[in-house]
């Protein structure tokens, strides 16, 4: 027959394991292990036991205490786990998340960044020049003399001091060559201005990326390689690209680039993307005269230049129907590009 | 410019497929921007003459016409139009005809009256989109002739001619280009090019030989001014030019055919000898368009002994123009300096078809040919008697200089070898003649109409056009390029943008051109020639541009506007360019309904927090600024970067908002290079202990001062001080007036050991005591 203490221990363990919450468990703990608890009472009784009984009972008492304490700890753990599981199960995970509203980059910035990163992978460094320019940098140095049919002062904004707002970023070609000798491999993102009525496809101020590569024996083949790579990176590997002869005073031969791609308005038609060409020797001559040396010897160096309209690219790529969205900055528009 | 395919065909055999021709031209740099089908070719539609017209007995709107269709038998047609009279000639669709939209014509009865066909409007024949009434044909039209003979089928190309190719601004010129591109011979009808038995004689003065190197006049007598024959009218109308009378139409026809403008004076209205001279300052000129122009001393005019009778290459005079009563003509054909014509046409804002061509340099070889062509046509069409001689003055410009070309240059620039034979063959196609030949290079004589071919690279382009750019291989050549200053600026700005977007701001990009209204607020660099009131100056700051964006979005119902712009502003008076960052915060911290949203408005500390997070250590000082009710300056390293503050109530009223709006603008240039490289610090190995201090302080005691007091104790164990609570003002009704509660967490740490409670208590007590002693604060437990 088990010792009375063993019976008490089993009763305590049963009660602990039956406790359904922490309150019931605490009550059980107090009842058995508390200062006045029935297990603790045996410790009192020990004093009056015989020498022979003492070690036996002491061992039993210890064992009872340890096992009940352990059972309580285990039970607490379990009850807490169960409670937590119940609480977690009750969380409505369909409630909306609480992330702070994100901001957004302007679509033109995104377009510029994307284009810049492609050119940087090809080894182009950035360059820049002022928006307010001299007539020389904007026209004369670019082989567009005052009586040139392509020089249209009517479409140019002038400042009272005779300077102007650059009509293209090609001015940065000149700015760069004035200060650095060849080879040159740069792109220049920036604003350009046109004195023209504003409508869905024209704005008074727009954005371009200018490119210039001057090195020994640069040819139309290099120009094609560079721009075809850019267009395919931007519009996808399937993009068709064609180069058409055109005319710009500062390049010869001059070309225009058209692309056709499923991603662009269904790929139904050729879309004009870019003007480009081989830098005209007259441009080198103007630059050399300004530099006072022959650093850009047309016999030694050749190069290509191009100009990409960022507004138009962004409109085509994002499907934006009207250029005026860009400067209006309606948040309902901007947040679409977050 | 528009080109008629039928007209081109007169000069050169065209490829069978017009799509192919359009593609060929486009890929050769003559871009076809549009293709339009013209003409009315219908079976069973003929020219008929209305003999009589009566009111329909049963319908107010209808008439019953008797028409002559050339068959000899009168035909009865019921007609709804009103725009005709008896004897007019009109198109008649006979039974069996099928018109536009598949409309089948058959005999029928209309309100009881028999109709044996239909009289047609332009739109029913596909000649226009919409039309009102019948198409009234020329009185010369032959009764019974098929309508297709009056309106032959044609295709009109809309072609972009680049400004360097003035030689393509005529049908003959484009045909010449096509002949070179496709390798078909160019047909030169003798009637066009024959200079005939024309004797040249002198007898005109040119007082401005630089502006007018060459001019010619031909007397053409006994002209009968009248309407043009149908073929001529159809030709020039197909080019979008209105038919005026036979003489004016011939002049236009020749210009479109050969590219050389001519002008017909009424010879009997000219007084005395002619002189080509520069205008007198302020000289008045009544032009053909009925307007009077005040000329300047660099405008070139044709003058008789009394007055200017024409602005050279731009427009003739009204008083000496051809009119219905003109009997004798003096026909001018000249070669004017392109720059002179261009300048005058621009300054007078008087662009014309003639000036467009003169500006782009007409072919010197075509001047007299055009004069002859026009004279011949006037003889044929207007019964005129051209004088046997042409009077000329000056010299036609000499042909362009020879250009030499190294064959290797072609290979280098195109990037693929092209054989010298192929180079030679290509250049010959374009009418160049080899002046001297060599194994490595040859010299080329340039035809008079190709003034754009001035140097070797121009010849390379001709070769490339025929070689085909599609046949040039693609090369991939990269080069290692060191980072530039612009790269560093770009990367700095990109990271700034990323930070601001991460903090929930939306980037905007406003126009750098600002409105008249905006410059009323602050001085800005103004444009000399603005086009409208929206773009009159360069922005001086982001104040107006960003406020406009705010106003627009408030109007659109936004709950929160947190925006920034990064870009250039222009400092008057010189327009010096600076890089600025502009920020506007307005509205609720968290817009829209959310189950856990914090409902409070954005305020100064949100603005300050944004600036601190992207600009690093900056300090803020109070200042005064007219547009701001709360204005602070932003300083970094002894440099004033910009301002931050709250917009005044006037601004907010204009925007229509009751919320406060917060604006900041900083010059970011000093920060671009200030961005320090991160430096490693040892990670703390021993635990820190945090103790709080809460106190009641006077409302006007600044946080800055409290922190400074704590820090001046120079306690080595004190690692940081953080403000974690401020409570006061309206919220704290049970406080003494003029008091607020502030609570700080002070963190203690030692790099080399774990601190004991006792030593922290000593240090902490010293700091508490210092606060009490120096600031008189009331410490709370």
Interface residues (C-beta under 8 A of the other chain):
Chain A: X95 X96 X98 X100 X101 X102 X103 X104 X105 X106 X108 X109 X113 X116 X122 X123 X124 X125 X126 X127 X128 X130 X131 X132 X146 X147 X148 X149 X150 X153 X154 X157 X158 X159 X160 X163 X165 X183 X185 X186 X188 X189 X191 X193 X195 X196 X197 X198 X203 X204 X205 X213 X215 X217 X218 X219 X220 X221 X222 X224 X225 X228 X229 X242 X243 X244 X245 X246 X247 X249 X252 X253 X254 X255 X256 X278 X280 X281 X302 X326 X327 X328 X329 X330 X331 X332 X334 X335 X338
Chain B: X26 X27 X28 X29 X31 X162 X163 X164 X165 X338 X339 X342 X343 X346 X359 X360 X412 X413 X414 X415 X416 X455 X457 X458 X460 X461 X464 X465 X469 X470 X472 X473 X474 X475 X476 X477 X478 X479 X480 X481 X482 X483 X484 X486 X487 X489 X490 X494 X497 X500 X501 X502 X503 X504 X505 X506 X507 X508 X509 X510 X511 X512 X513 X525 X526 X527 X528 X529 X530 X531 X534 X535 X538 X549 X552 X553 X556 X558 X560 X561 X562 X563 X568 X570 X575 X577 X590 X591 X594 X595 X596
